[in-house]
Every structure is written in C-alpha cells, then in structure tokens.
Amino acid sequence: MRSIWKGHIQFSLVTIPVKVYNAIDTAQAIHFNQLHKGCNGPIAYDKRCKKCNKVLSNEEIVKGYQYEPDQYVILEPEDLEKIRLKSTKVIEIQGFVDASEVHPMLYEAPYFAGPDGVVAAKAYTLLCEALKQSGKVGIGRVVLRDREDIVTIAPHEQGIVMYKLRYPNEVRDIKEVPQLDETQKVDPEQLKLARHLVDTMAASFGDIETKDRYRDALKELITAKVEGKEIVTVAEEARPAVDIMTALKQSIEQAMAQRQPMVKATGKGKKAKAEQPEEQGGAAEVKASEVKSPKGGRRKLG
C-alpha cells in the first residue's frame, strides 16, 4: 500500500510520526469513456466559453465568484496565495471526545494512518489502545492540498483510521425536509408490533449481505456484451398496497418463521428437543398471531 501523506499526529507534547493511506479502493469502481456514437472515437474535454463560443486554453481561464447574477469578482493566483495555508505536516489534535458526539453525517472520507518507522510503532500502538479503552476519538486539524480540514482519529482493529469531516455549517437542517409533521401521533398498537418486528429481525452487521450487487451485475453485462451473448432482463413485479397493520403482522410471522430454532440437550439417552428462543422485553412480548380487537379483547389472526 502506498502512502499519500507523511507527517505527525501531535497532541500536547506528544508527537507520533505517521503515514496516511487511502482507505477506499478506487480500483473497484467501473469507469466509462465517452465515445462518438458514429465511430467510437473518444470525446475530448472541450473548454468552450458559453458566452462567445470560443475554445479556450488554460491560460485564458480565470477563477471568478458570482456575488450577483452575471456579476463576478475575479480571483487571480496571487490572490489565493495570500490565504494559502502552509502545510505543517502535522495532524494537530485539539481534544478527545466521546465517539457518540460526532454525528455520522459529518463523516466524509476515511484514511488509514500507520506508524512511520519502528520507533514510532510503540507510541502509535499506545495511542490506539488508549482510544479503544477510553471510547474516545481525537478531533484535530490538518492541511491537505492547501486546504485546512477538520479530522477525527479513531481506533480500528489494530490500527488508527483518520476521517476527514465536513464542517457542521455544511450540513443542512433536517427540518427543511417537506412534510415532516411533529404533531403526527403514533398508534400504540402499531408501535408495539413495529417494535416486535424490529426485535425479531435483530441481526449482526456481519450477517447482512453487503455486496455491491449493481457492480457485479454491471460486470456480467459487460462480459456478456464482449462475448456477444443475449442480454436477459427481469421485469419488476408490482407490489400490492397493504395497510400498515396487516403488513406488520405478516412481516412478524415471516420473520419468526425464518428464525432457526435452538436445540437444547435434555440429558443422556434422551432426544434433543427443539425450542423456540424466549422473547424478552416489553415490545417482544407481543405475539404475531394475537392482536387486540377494537373492543379490547384478543382475537386470533387468519
């Protein structure tokens, strides 16, 4: 793995030499070229002015900020040099916070940070273990590509991950989303069933399929076209509209049917007996086959 940055993690008087690596494997992405439909010739990037229709060279292009409609302030390279931040090659940690305080929406890009040299490895491992045991992450700043970014460092398995963060003012307020109704009431019976369904479908993240199925299908499509095979399409089936209570009940029954029964030994020489795992918790006590009737009694489903 090739490093993309070299510097130090620094907090208080402690400095740890590190190298930073891309955590994302960009080679996994499938890229396309733009081609001329008639002759399959590659399409060049045409830097053409939308106003006078002239094709421009790099020397003829400047940066401008639009402050009013069709009004721009031009920024020359020497203007930008005045505010360019000098890279100190230091990830300066300003403090350690509980990991839960950093909202997931702030995370932008992950990088691996590894020790730079045998001597650095000891201090690096010490920091990694301290973060694990404390449940905290470091928040700091670093200059990457002439721009100062806010970052967090967190333990990951035997190493440290550095996440570049978005600034909080870049994240929109969810209250701007249309049709969010704070006064909407939740039906208690529906909530019980919904909670029970969530508990029944509880799983570990590692047990859930996370393959990129679109990428796999795209690779199969490309291979089939290269080999001149017929492309088979699958029509989507229309899903019937089902009311929420019926959908919840049917979902719970389906989820419970898919759960593997636990086998409990009953002693030597006796047959093992398959038992369903006991449900615990308030929401989990609701049975999928029973629901309160409008009059308050209970009735069997189906």
N, C-alpha and C positions, 0 to 999 in steps of 0.2 A: 504494500500500500504506500502510495507516495504522498508526502505531506504537502499542504498548500500554504502553510504559515508556520513561523517559528518564533517563539518568544518566551514569556514567563507568565505564570499565574502568581499574582502578588496580593497578599493580604497582611496588613500590619507590617511587621519587619520580615515576614517570611516570603521568599521567592522560590518558585519551583520551575525550572526550565521544562518547557513542553513543546511538542509539535502538534499541529492541528491537521486533521484529515477529513475529507468529505465522508459523511456517514451514508449518503444516498448514492446508490449505484446507478448513475445516469445511463450506463450501457444497456440497462434493461429496457429502456424506452425504445419504442419503434418510431423511427423518423421517416418522413416522406419528403420527396423532392417535387417541386413544382415543375411541370413539363408542358410543352406546347402540344395540344391535343392532336394537331395535324402530323407532326414529325417526331414527337417525343424529345424535342430539344429542351435542355434545361433553361429555366427562366431566370434572367439576371435581375438583380435588385436595382430598379431604376429610380434614382433620386431626382424626381421631377418636381419642379415648383408648380403648385396647384393654381397659382395666380397668373404667371406668364407662360407656363407650359415648357419651360426651359430645363433641360437635363443639366444638373449641377455637379461640380467637383467638390471634394471635401473642403477645399479652401474657400469655397463660396458659401458654405453653410455656417451659420452662427446660431447661438442659443438665445431664445427670447422667452420672456414670461409675459403672458397675456393678463393685464390688470384690468382692462375694459374690453368690450367687443371690438376686435380688429385693432386694438392698441397694445403694443408690446414694448417692454423695456429690454434692450439688448445687453447681454452679459458676455463680455469678452473673456478669453482665457486668463488674462492678467487680473480681472476682477475676481474670478473664482480662486486664483492663487492666494489672494489676501485672506480668505477664510478657510483655506485648506488646512486640515488638522494634521500635525506632524505625527507620524506613526511612532510610538514609543516602544512598540513590540512588547507591550505589557497588557495582560488581562487584569485590570485593577479591580479587585473585589472590594465593594463598599460596605458589604454586610451580609449576614447569613439569616435567611428567613425560613419559616415552615414551608415545605413544598406545596402545601394546600393553598397558600396565599397567592401563588402565581396561577392566574386563570388560564385554562387551556387555550383560549382564544388569542393569547399573547404569543404563543409559541409559533415561530416562523420557519426556522431551518435548523436541523441538528448537525453537529460536527463531533467527531471523536477527538479527544485531547489525550495524547500519550506522553509518557516521560521522554525527555531528550537526554539520553545518556544513562549509564549505570548508576552514577552518583545521584541523579535526580529521582531514580525509581523508588528509593526508600521514602523520601519525603512525599512523593506522589501517592504511594500506597497508603501512607499515614493519613493524608488528606481524604482519600477515597473512603477509608474505613471510618474516619471521624464523621463524614457526611452521612454514611449509612446508619451509624448508631444514633446520631442526633435527629435524623429525619429532616434535616435542613438542606437548603441549596444556597449556593453563593450567587449574589447579584452584583454585577460589575459592568465595566465599560471597556471597549477595545476599539482601536481604529483599524478598520479593514477597508481597503480600496479607497482611501482618502475620506471615508465617512466614519463617524463615531457611532458604534452600535451598542445597545444595551444587551447584555448576555446573562445567562444563568449557567452555572456549572453544577452538575448533579451526578451522583454515583450511578453506574450501570454495570452490573455484574462485577468484573474485576477491574474496571476502568472508570473513566470520567467522560461524560458527554457534555459538550457545550452547546446550548441552544441560543441562537440569535432570536431576540424577542422583538415584537412590534411595540412601538410606543403606545401607551394607553389611549392617547388622543386620536390614534389612527383607527381605533375600533369603534364602530357605530353602536348606538344605544338600541337594544332590542325593542324598546318601547316605540321605535319608529316603524316597526313591522305592522302593517294594516291588520285590522280585525282582531287584535288581541283584546280580549274582554276580561278586565279584572273582576267584574261583578258576576261572571259566569259561575253558577252553582254546580257542584258535583253531586250526583245521586249517590247516597251512601251504599246502596246495594250494588250498584255498578262498580263503585270503588273497591268493595270487598272482593268482587270477582276479579277485577283488574289486578289487585294486589296478589291474589291467589295465583293468577296466571303468571305473573312475574316471578313469584317464588317457585312455581312448578317448572318454569323454563330456566331457572338459575343454572349457570354453567361457568366454567373457567375459560378465559380468553383463548388459551392454547387449544381448547377443544373445538373452537369455532373455526370453520374454514375461512381463510383469509387470502386465498389465491386470487391473482388478477385474472379472472375468467375472460374479460374482454381482450386482454393481451394474448392469452392462449388462443382464443377464437380468431383473433386477427392473424396470428402466425399460421394457423391452419388454413385460413382463407388465402393468404399469400402463397403458401406452399401448393395449395390446390390449383391456383391460377398459373403458377410456374409450371406445374405438371400437366396443365390443360384439362383438369378434372372438372366435372359439373358441380356448380355451387348449389347446395341444398339449403333452402330457407325453411324456418319453422314459424308457422303463423301463431301469433299470440292469441290465447283463449280469453274471451271476455269474462270478467269476474262478476258474478251476480251481486247486486247490492243486498247486504244483510244488516239488520238493525244491530246496535251495539250489544244488547243483552244476549241475543242469540249467538252472535259472533264470539262473545266471551265464553259462554257455556260450551260451545262446540270446540273452542280452542283449548279450554282446560281439559276436556275429555280426551282430545287428541294428544295433548302434551303428556297426560298421565298414562295413556296407553303406550306411548313411546319410551317411557322410563323403564330401565332394566330392573327387575325385581332382585332384592337382596336375598341370598341363600344363607340360612342360619343352621349351624350344626345342632342336632338335638341329642347327641350322645352316641357312644359306640354301638354299632349294630342297628341303629335306627335310621330311617330315611331322613334326608335333609329336607327341610320344609321351606318353600319359597315364601318370603314375606314381603309385603309392600313396606317401604320406609315410612316411619311415622312422621306426620307433618307437625311442625311446631310453629308457634307464633300466632297472633290474632288473625291475620289475613289468611294464613294457611289452613285454618280450621274450617273454612267454608268448603263444603263438598260440591263437586261439579254437578252431581246429579240431583242436588236439592237447592231450592231457591224459595224465598218467602213469597207466598201468594199475596195479592193485593189486600186480603183480609187479615194478613198477619200470620196465617198458618203456614205449613210447609207442604209442598207438593213435589211429586217425582217428575223428573223430566222425561220426555219422549214416550 
